[in-house]
Amino acid sequence: MNTKSSFTVGIVGATGAVGQELLQLLQERKFPVGTLRLFASARSVGKTMEFAGKKLTVEEAKLGVFADVDVAFFAAGGPVTRALAPDAVKAGCLVIDKSSAFRLDPAVPLVIPEINPQALRTHQGIIANPNCSTAVTLMALWPLHQRFGLKRYFAATYQSVSGTGADAVRELETQVQAHAKGAPLAHKVYPYQIAFNVIPQVDTFGPNGYTGEETKMMQESRKIMGLPQLKVSASCVRVPVVRAHSVAINAEFERPVSVEQARAAIAEFSGAELVDDPAKQSYPTPLDFSRKVKCGVGRIRVDTALDNGLALWVSGDNLWKGAALNAIQNAELMVRDGLLRPKSTLARV
């Protein structure tokens, strides 16, 4: 992106899966980085990572390191965000956080820029990123809601192991290699073997039998879409796919639906790519939508069990739209609209 200003940018959790994607996307999308600072846990201090042809040394993520940072992308867990984000805000640093720590806080905007960019103007120092499954799901549902008025939706997710982290990716790869050798398939990250299997549990179970991931989809969809009474029922499943989540959606709308209008709405939406030609076996797959900016939507058909209903399928990169990309898109929009400026510039005003 083009801008006259450059920023001191921080990445908290730089050595993790999402942190590494942030590093790549900041460079590829030409975000106006003047200085980049990489933060991680104490055990990663001293490691080097490359950005724009330069070697950068990882610093410890701790209180007091944000004095000169304009915007910090938090790509660590909720405990890290809760411990460090208030300190960053106090130092005048904008925090864009991927964790669930502040998503449901009424004072913190939860933003997908293609859906509710106006919420960025209400921030008080922290902007939350949605859950990866929520983000991918809403890339399909938002344009349909605008066309037909969303009433409720049911979702079954097919979530890749990269959503759990690098250790889960290694576990899947190790199990596949062990299977090829006829060796035992050990598991540590998940409660069951993930290779050649599916696990109908993402996050821990709540008292109502729904997992945290399933509850997040309901709560976050309501907040992002501005539909506080939206009815959502989700079943979240981990599958042996390395990257990109997929979701089977059955949605009911207030107004009569048609496949043709639904396809047109998806095709016109900036966050989605229509891939829907049953005659040619054309539909999105996680492999095809890994490292893609847009989410793919297809298998659109009239639902046979819901009034004014549509059944559809969406695939999208959980590390991009579900995390790093969405965070950067929010920052880009704020820079474009003059909502984010370097501290050095503000000091001269």
C-alpha positions in Angstrom: 0.0 0.0 0.0 1.1 3.5 -0.7 1.5 6.1 2.2 3.9 8.9 3.0 4.2 7.7 6.6 6.1 4.7 7.9 5.4 2.9 11.2 7.2 1.1 13.9 5.5 -2.2 13.9 5.6 -5.0 16.5 4.7 -8.6 16.3 4.0 -10.4 19.6 4.4 -14.1 19.0 6.6 -13.6 16.0 8.0 -17.1 16.0 4.6 -18.9 16.0 2.6 -20.0 13.0 0.5 -16.8 12.7 3.5 -14.6 13.6 5.4 -16.0 10.6 2.5 -15.4 8.3 2.3 -11.8 9.6 6.0 -11.3 8.7 5.4 -12.6 5.2 2.2 -10.6 4.5 3.6 -7.3 5.9 6.3 -7.6 3.2 4.1 -8.9 0.4 1.4 -6.3 0.9 4.0 -3.5 1.3 2.6 -2.3 4.6 4.5 0.9 5.4 6.9 -0.6 7.9 9.7 1.8 9.0 11.0 -0.4 11.8 9.9 -3.9 12.7 10.3 -5.4 16.2 9.8 -9.0 16.8 8.7 -10.3 20.3 8.2 -13.8 21.7 8.6 -15.7 24.9 11.9 -15.8 26.7 13.0 -19.1 25.2 13.0 -17.5 21.7 15.0 -14.5 22.6 18.1 -14.1 20.4 16.7 -16.1 17.5 16.8 -14.3 14.1 14.1 -13.9 11.5 14.3 -12.3 8.1 12.2 -9.4 6.8 12.8 -7.5 3.6 16.3 -9.0 3.3 17.4 -8.1 6.8 18.0 -10.3 9.8 16.0 -9.2 12.9 16.6 -10.4 16.4 13.7 -11.6 18.5 13.2 -9.7 21.7 11.3 -10.8 24.9 7.6 -9.9 25.0 7.3 -8.2 28.3 6.0 -5.0 29.9 7.7 -1.8 28.8 8.7 -2.8 25.3 6.0 -0.8 23.4 7.2 2.8 24.0 8.2 3.4 20.4 5.8 0.9 18.7 2.9 2.4 16.7 1.0 -0.8 16.1 1.5 -4.2 17.5 0.0 -7.4 16.0 -0.6 -9.8 18.9 -0.3 -13.4 17.6 0.1 -15.1 20.9 -2.5 -16.6 23.2 -5.1 -14.9 25.4 -2.9 -14.9 28.6 -0.2 -13.0 26.8 -2.6 -10.5 25.4 -4.3 -9.9 28.8 -0.8 -9.5 30.4 0.7 -7.1 27.8 -2.0 -5.4 25.7 -3.0 -2.9 28.4 0.6 -1.9 28.8 0.9 -1.4 25.0 -2.2 0.7 24.9 -0.9 2.9 27.8 2.2 3.5 25.7 0.0 4.8 22.9 0.4 1.6 20.8 -2.5 0.2 18.8 -3.1 -3.5 19.5 -4.6 -5.7 16.9 -5.1 -9.1 18.6 -5.9 -12.5 17.2 -6.8 -14.2 20.5 -10.2 -14.4 22.2 -9.1 -12.3 25.1 -11.1 -9.2 24.2 -13.4 -10.3 21.4 -16.6 -10.1 23.4 -15.6 -7.0 25.4 -18.3 -4.3 24.5 -15.5 -1.7 24.5 -13.4 -3.6 21.9 -14.4 -3.7 18.3 -14.4 -7.2 16.7 -13.7 -6.4 13.0 -13.8 -8.1 9.6 -13.0 -5.1 7.3 -15.3 -6.3 4.5 -18.2 -6.5 7.0 -18.0 -3.9 9.8 -15.2 -1.5 9.0 -17.0 1.4 10.8 -16.3 -0.4 14.1 -12.6 0.5 13.7 -13.5 4.1 14.5 -14.7 3.1 18.0 -11.5 1.5 19.2 -9.9 2.5 22.5 -6.5 1.0 21.8 -7.4 -2.6 21.1 -9.0 -4.2 18.0 -9.9 -7.9 18.1 -9.7 -10.4 15.3 -12.4 -13.0 15.0 -12.0 -16.7 15.4 -10.7 -18.4 12.3 -13.9 -20.4 11.7 -16.1 -17.4 12.2 -14.1 -15.3 9.8 -14.3 -18.0 7.0 -18.0 -18.6 7.6 -19.0 -15.0 7.5 -17.2 -14.5 4.2 -20.0 -16.6 2.7 -22.9 -15.5 4.9 -22.5 -11.7 4.9 -23.3 -11.1 1.2 -26.2 -13.5 1.5 -27.4 -11.7 4.6 -27.3 -8.4 2.7 -29.4 -9.9 -0.1 -31.9 -12.1 1.9 -31.7 -11.2 5.6 -30.1 -13.9 7.7 -32.3 -15.5 10.3 -30.3 -18.5 11.6 -27.5 -20.8 10.5 -26.2 -24.3 11.2 -22.5 -25.0 10.5 -20.3 -28.0 10.4 -16.6 -27.1 10.2 -13.7 -29.0 8.8 -10.7 -27.4 10.5 -7.1 -27.9 9.6 -4.4 -28.8 12.1 -2.5 -25.6 11.5 -5.3 -23.9 13.6 -3.9 -25.7 16.6 -0.3 -24.7 15.8 3.0 -25.9 14.4 3.2 -28.9 16.8 -0.1 -30.2 15.4 1.2 -29.9 11.8 4.3 -31.9 12.8 2.1 -34.5 14.5 0.0 -35.1 11.4 3.1 -35.3 9.2 4.8 -37.7 11.6 1.7 -40.0 11.8 1.5 -40.1 8.0 5.2 -41.0 7.7 4.8 -43.7 10.5 1.8 -45.2 8.7 3.8 -45.5 5.5 6.5 -47.4 7.4 4.0 -49.6 9.2 5.1 -48.1 12.5 2.8 -47.1 15.5 1.1 -43.7 15.2 1.7 -41.8 18.4 -0.3 -38.8 19.4 0.3 -36.0 21.9 -1.3 -32.8 20.6 -4.7 -34.3 20.1 -6.6 -36.9 22.3 -6.8 -39.2 19.3 -4.8 -39.9 16.2 -5.5 -37.2 13.6 -4.1 -38.9 10.5 -6.8 -40.7 8.5 -9.3 -39.7 11.2 -11.5 -36.8 12.2 -12.0 -35.5 15.7 -15.3 -33.8 16.6 -13.8 -31.6 19.2 -12.2 -28.2 18.8 -11.6 -26.5 22.1 -13.0 -27.7 25.5 -16.6 -28.7 26.2 -18.9 -26.3 28.0 -21.8 -27.3 30.3 -24.2 -27.3 27.4 -22.2 -29.8 25.4 -20.9 -27.2 22.9 -17.2 -26.6 22.7 -15.7 -23.1 23.1 -15.1 -23.0 19.3 -18.8 -23.6 18.6 -19.9 -21.0 21.1 -17.4 -18.5 19.7 -19.0 -18.9 16.3 -22.4 -17.9 17.7 -21.2 -15.0 19.9 -18.8 -13.5 17.4 -21.2 -13.8 14.4 -23.8 -11.8 16.4 -21.3 -9.1 17.3 -19.7 -8.7 13.9 -22.9 -8.8 11.9 -24.8 -6.6 14.4 -27.5 -9.4 14.9 -27.7 -9.9 18.6 -30.5 -12.4 18.3 -29.0 -14.5 15.5 -29.5 -18.2 16.1 -26.5 -20.4 15.4 -25.7 -24.0 16.0 -22.3 -25.3 15.1 -20.3 -28.6 15.2 -16.6 -28.0 14.9 -14.4 -30.8 13.7 -10.7 -31.2 13.3 -9.7 -32.9 10.1 -6.3 -34.2 8.7 -5.7 -31.2 6.5 -2.6 -29.0 7.0 -4.0 -25.6 6.1 -7.3 -23.8 5.4 -10.6 -24.5 7.1 -13.9 -25.4 5.3 -17.4 -25.1 6.6 -20.7 -26.7 5.4 -23.5 -24.1 6.1 -27.2 -24.4 6.2 -28.8 -21.0 6.5 -32.3 -19.7 6.8 -33.3 -16.2 5.6 -36.1 -13.8 6.1 -36.8 -13.3 2.4 -37.3 -15.8 -0.4 -34.0 -17.1 -1.8 -32.7 -18.2 -5.2 -29.5 -19.9 -6.2 -29.0 -17.4 -9.0 -29.3 -14.4 -6.7 -27.1 -16.1 -4.1 -24.4 -16.7 -6.6 -24.6 -13.1 -7.8 -24.2 -11.9 -4.2 -21.2 -14.0 -3.6 -19.6 -13.0 -6.9 -20.0 -9.3 -6.1 -18.6 -9.5 -2.6 -15.0 -8.4 -2.2 -14.1 -11.1 0.4 -15.3 -14.1 -1.6 -14.6 -16.0 -4.8 -17.5 -17.9 -6.4 -16.5 -21.4 -7.4 -19.7 -23.1 -8.2 -20.2 -25.2 -11.3 -21.6 -28.7 -10.3 -21.6 -29.9 -13.9 -17.8 -29.5 -14.0 -17.2 -30.7 -10.4 -16.1 -27.1 -9.6 -16.2 -26.1 -5.9 -13.7 -24.8 -3.3 -11.3 -27.0 -1.5 -8.9 -26.1 1.3 -5.9 -27.0 -0.9 -7.0 -24.5 -3.5 -7.7 -21.7 -1.0 -4.5 -22.0 1.0 -2.6 -18.7 0.9 -5.4 -17.0 -0.9 -6.8 -13.6 0.1 -10.4 -14.5 -0.6 -12.5 -17.4 0.6 -14.0 -19.7 -1.9 -17.8 -20.3 -1.9 -19.7 -23.0 -3.8 -22.1 -25.9 -3.6 -24.9 -23.3 -3.4 -28.3 -24.9 -3.5 -31.8 -24.4 -2.0 -32.0 -26.1 1.4 -34.6 -28.9 1.5 -35.2 -28.7 5.2 -35.3 -24.9 5.9 -37.8 -22.3 4.8 -36.1 -19.7 2.6 -33.0 -21.8 3.1 -29.6 -22.2 1.3 -27.0 -24.9 1.7 -23.5 -24.0 0.8 -19.8 -24.7 1.3 -16.9 -22.3 2.0 -13.1 -22.8 2.2 -10.6 -20.2 3.4 -7.1 -19.9 4.8 -7.3 -20.0 8.6 -3.8 -18.5 8.9 -4.6 -15.7 6.5 -8.3 -14.5 6.6 -8.7 -16.3 9.9 -5.8 -14.6 11.5 -2.8 -12.7 10.0 -4.4 -11.3 6.8 -7.5 -10.0 8.5 -5.3 -8.2 11.1 -3.2 -6.5 8.5 -6.3 -5.6 6.4 -7.7 -3.8 9.5 -4.4 -1.9 9.9 -4.3 -1.0 6.2 -7.8 0.4 6.4 -7.0 2.5 9.4 -3.9 3.9 7.7 -5.9 4.7 4.6 -8.6 6.4 6.5 -6.2 8.4 8.7 -7.1 6.5 11.9 -3.6 5.2 12.4 -0.6 7.5 12.3 2.9 7.2 13.6 3.5 8.6 17.1 6.3 10.8 15.8 3.8 12.5 13.5 1.2 12.9 16.2 3.8 14.5 18.5 4.3 17.3 15.9 0.6 18.1 15.6 
